[in-house]
Amino acid sequence: MSDKSIEGLIKRLASTNPNPDYLDDENALKCCRLALDAYEQGNYGVAALLLNERREVVAQAENRVFSQGYNSSAHAEMILIDQLEQGSLGHSPAQLTMLVSLEPCPMCLSRLLLSGIGSVRFIANDSDGGMISRLNSYPPAWRNLVQLQNHYRAHVSEPVLKIAEDLAAMNLANLRHKLFMHIGS
């Protein structure tokens, strides 16, 4: 995306208000603001929130894969699961929902299935790497774990969905090149 497009996206994000007709709009906008922060720090434009039963934010994280050199496990979902497993959040995993700006990748979804988190909601589809839309492709033992967790497309308005999609697509070719350079070195 060009600088002009980024400026337009920032303006769209700043001027978009949550639509009360959409259950996840308010938290999705928070998630998108974090995803923008991740992008501005040179990472993928992806973020995640952990929500309690009242849909209040318990913890939040953004993608940090390239923040300090390279860390393949610094996906937003992985960072939140680490915090949860370290006991620093003080909540039962089964009572939590993870809201992610982009459909989780295979690594994150596998870890989410093992985390005990009750529900996973995602805003934007990831046709290149998302796994929730491919749950039937998991091996049988993993498909059993899928039964223990709820997976949903977040209930968001079209403007919020478009912002999440645009954030996930920002600078994607350059970030993928950067990833391959780290892996291949």
Secondary structure, DSSP 8 states (H G I E B T S, - for coil): --HHHHHHHHHHHHH----TTSTTHHHHHHHHHHHHHHHHTTS-S-EEEEE-TTS-EEEEEE--TTTTS--TT--HHHHHHHHHHTT-S-S-GGG-EEEEEE---HHHHHHHHHHT-SEEEEEE--TTT--GGGGGGS-HHHHHHHTTSEEEE----HHHHHHHHHHHHTTHHHHHHHHHHHHH-
